[in-house]
Amino acid sequence: MSSYNIVYYAGPDYSDRQEDVEDYLLKGSTICTDVSWVPCPECDADDFSSGDAEDRFGYGVDESVKFALRNNCQGAQYEQGMTQFGIIAVMAILIVFMSEKQKVREVEFDEDEQTAQDYSVVVDGAPSDAFDPQEWKTFFEDVSDGRVTVVTIAIDNAPLLRTLMQHRILRETIARGNFEEQVKAVGWRRGKYGSKIPYTEQEMQAFVEETEPLGQSDLLLCKLGFMTDVRTHYAKLLDLKSTIRTLCLDVEYEVTDVFVTFETEAAQRKALADLSVGKIALKTQRSRGFPSYRKFRSELILQVDEPAEPSAIRWLDLATDDYTRYKGLAQSFFLTLIFITLSSTLIVWRSEAGDNASTVALYIAAMNVTVPALCKFIVNFESHPDEGNRSLSLYVKITLFRWINTAIIITVATPFLQTLSNDEEVSLLPKLSKIFFAELVTAPLVLLMDPLGHVNKHFLAPRSSQVETQDDINKLFKGTEWEIADRYTTVTKLLFLSFFYAALFPMAYYICAVSLTLTYYADKFCVMRTWMPAPKIGNEVAAVNRDYFYPACILGLMLVNAYHYACFPYDNLYETNLTVNDLNNSGNYVSTTTVTNLEGDTFRVEISQQDQVFNYVDQNMFTQAFPASSDKQPSNKYWMTSEQTDVVDGIGWTGFAIFLGFFGIKLFLLLVTYLKSFVTGSYDPSGEDKEIDFSSCEEISGYIPELKCPQFTFPLIAASNWESVDPELFEWVDGNEENYAKWDLANEIPDDVKYKLKRTKKPVLSIVRHYPVQKNYLRMIEKEMINMQLQQRAGVGSVGTTAGGNTSGSEKA
């Protein structure tokens, strides 16, 4: 549909076929090369002396004869406006259709793959002393009339877990480091068992006491990487051991959340339906008609919800209170606003300094890479119960930044009178062309090249002196880390950028379509080939994207395009009822043959007595009204044509009405949902019960507390009693089942502390209890025989083999 506007702008009726436009992408844009000098007796040089507009004002035979450069292009005609309005309507319908289709596909995807989330519930704010898994199992089996398979009890031990993880990292550093020479250099005697480096805690303490701290010059060399401060390493390790002792023996921990996994979906759904209550009942612990068997210990009403996937749970943040979470969100959002301000200031500064379009586009591209990386860094300091909420927070921040940095700031940085010019240094549209070209070619190309991944796999892995073990190699081959929030932001950025400037640059629709296609295939390749596996998060980002950001793109398309049409012809001139003949110095105008602008350039003109007179008016509707409207023109200074008036009022007021209606309905529905949550529960089952038992699912995991650390290939297990859990409930395999013990954080607790904890039965780590179902081996053999018969009939292969070869080995590996 936008082809109609492209053909018009590139044709003879708009700007003489835009023959002076060299950039092919700008053919069919609203660049106006059909300009002329017109009499403007009331114009003032101050109106044009700022904002790189000195070339648009000049004098004739003397300074009393004033001229201004007029854009003769008519870009806001009725046909162009209605074409754009039709595009908006079609895009709105397609986005609604896509959103509904996406919801259906979400349910289909959820039904196609059985995960732990489909069988589990989480109790938020559980009783602080409910450490017994059997108690939880009995309660939920009574409520659900089903079988409980796994119970995970999370406790508020985040400080201890962080300390244990720091201890593990430092211990690994010492074990891997070549400390023998450094230890010998400081004159330490051999240990009790003849060890060359301090091994036991007593030896470490003796080593720290017998050696002297390094001087300032040596410490500087250590910071630069030329030396190793071995004494500080051991002193820090001793401090961590002391902290671990204190956190284990002197701190009493409480239960925060309990994850219960049922054997069937039906049991999970019944538990959620029966235990779902309003906020008032949870607060007052009173609910009329709520039977006692649904109350924990016959007296407590629990807050029970469906949890996120096991790999998405952030175990360190589960116990964080709401105040701390909201405080962290506010602080990180404030930092994001600072980043936006600094980036915008840089781009405006360089634009005003005269940098060309390519350089400005490079600044924008650099900021689009740098600032999102900073956003990822600051989001790590926020507290989120699961990765879905973290991704949503990151998505909002990156989207806000990229929308402003890529689309909005360009308008602010471009002088208003240079919007439609063909000057590459200051004009708006050449900058847009470079930005779109970068999104079309550069962004997908960088993804496919994966420079960091190639460096890790083909340079560091085979050549780096730091690579000593298989774990080191595995870490380099994990793949490039990526964020689903970043990928969604790329899509919304392209849409918002093309919608924001669609009225001025109709080719943006085509470029956006091609860019999205290339981005899709580049992302698909990277997900399958080069990127590391991401956590299994929910639909938080997708839901907010389709419910708020896509509609915001459409509303921006309507409202902003109305502004662009209202500002035509972007020359700050309006036609008066006077002719040159009506001026007192008309003879001077007629006798003028050349005009000299404020930059000193001269132009030939021919002025007659019948030529119309123009005067100055501020056409920048962006700063004058909301929404854009023809009645906001200054009195007796009307620059809009009759067709332009219809276009602006039609699109502007329609967009404003939809804006009010959309956000009004959204706010009303949110308010109703919020108020309803005080009275009733909010559980609503999604999809159908597949009637598949939890223990029958081959690829499924359990809620086992784990801490992911970039220094290690696999997560660190942060739970006690995990040895009794079926290894199939882990989402990863380190060679064989025996290697799980290597990643147990309990290894960092000193032996004497373990003994005291065992004697007092004090829990300091989260508790996992697996109640396995006795497998029906006859049924398993029957299923295997049926599969073998089907393979033989299809000619696939013989017993024990498949078309791909031998079936031995770990499926998860």
HUVEN-V197005 format. One record per residue. BURIAL is 1 if it has 24 or more other ideal C-beta (glycine too) atoms within 12 Angstrom, else 0. Layout:
burial->{BURIAL,BURIAL}
This chain:
burial->{0,1,0,0,1,1,0,1,1,1,0,0,0,1,1,0,0,1,0,0,1,0,1,0,1,1,1,1,1,1,1,1,1,1,1,1,1,1,1,1,1,0,1,0,0,0,1,1,0,0,1,1,1,1,1,1,1,1,1,1,0,0,0,0,1,1,1,1,1,1,1,1,1,1,1,1,1,1,1,1,1,1,1,1,1,0,1,1,0,0,1,1,0,0,1,0,0,0,1,0,0,0,0,0,0,0,0,0,0,1,0,0,0,1,1,1,1,1,1,1,1,1,1,1,1,1,1,0,0,1,1,0,1,0,1,1,1,0,1,1,1,1,1,1,0,1,1,1,1,1,1,1,1,1,1,1,1,1,1,1,1,1,1,1,1,1,1,1,1,1,1,1,1,1,0,0,0,0,1,0,0,1,1,0,0,1,0,1,0,0,0,0,0,0,0,0,1,1,1,0,1,0,1,1,0,0,1,1,0,0,1,0,0,0,0,0,0,0,0,0,0,0,0,0,0,0,1,1,1,1,1,1,1,1,1,1,1,1,0,1,1,0,1,1,1,0,1,1,1,0,0,0,1,1,1,1,1,1,1,1,1,1,1,1,1,1,1,1,1,1,1,1,1,1,1,1,1,1,0,0,1,1,0,0,0,0,1,0,0,1,0,0,0,1,1,1,0,0,0,1,1,1,1,1,1,1,1,1,1,1,1,1,1,1,1,1,1,1,1,1,0,0,0,0,1,0,0,1,1,0,0,1,1,0,1,1,0,0,1,1,0,0,1,1,0,1,1,1,0,1,1,0,0,0,1,0,1,0,0,1,1,0,1,1,1,0,1,1,1,0,1,1,0,1,1,1,0,1,1,0,0,1,1,1,1,1,1,1,1,1,1,1,1,1,1,1,1,1,1,1,1,1,1,1,1,1,1,1,1,1,1,1,1,1,1,1,1,1,1,1,1,1,1,1,1,1,1,1,1,1,1,1,1,1,1,1,1,1,1,1,0,1,1,1,0,1,1,1,0,1,0,0,1,0,0,1,1,0,0,0,0,0,0,0,0,0,0,0,0,0,1,0,0,0,1,1,0,1,0,1,0,1,1,1,1,1,1,1,1,1,1,1,1,1,1,1,1,1,1,1,1,1,1,1,1,1,1,1,1,1,1,1,0,0,1,1,0,1,1,0,0,1,1,0,0,1,0,0,0,1,1,1,0,1,1,1,1,1,1,1,1,1,0,1,1,1,1,1,1,1,1,1,1,1,1,1,1,1,1,1,1,1,1,1,1,1,1,1,1,1,1,1,1,1,1,1,0,1,0,1,0,0,1,0,0,1,0,0,1,0,0,1,0,0,1,1,1,1,0,0,0,0,1,0,1,0,1,0,0,0,1,1,1,1,1,1,1,1,1,1,1,1,0,0,1,0,1,1,1,1,0,1,1,0,0,0,0,1,1,1,1,0,0,1,1,1,1,1,1,1,1,1,1,1,1,1,0,1,1,0,0,1,0,0,0,0,0,0,0,0,0,0,0,0,0,0,0,0,0,0,1,1,0,0,0,0,1,0,0,0,0,0,1,1,1,0,1,0,0,1,1,1,1,1,1,1,1,1,1,0,0,1,1,1,1,1,1,1,1,1,1,1,0,0,1,1,1,1,1,1,1,1,0,1,0,0,0,0,0,1,0,0,1,1,1,1,0,1,1,1,0,0,1,0,0,0,1,0,0,0,0,1,1,1,1,1,1,1,1,1,1,0,0,0,0,0,0,0,0,0,0,0,0,0,0,0,0,0,0,0,0,0,0,0,0,0,0,0,0,0,0,0,0,0,0,0,0,0,0,0,0,0,0}
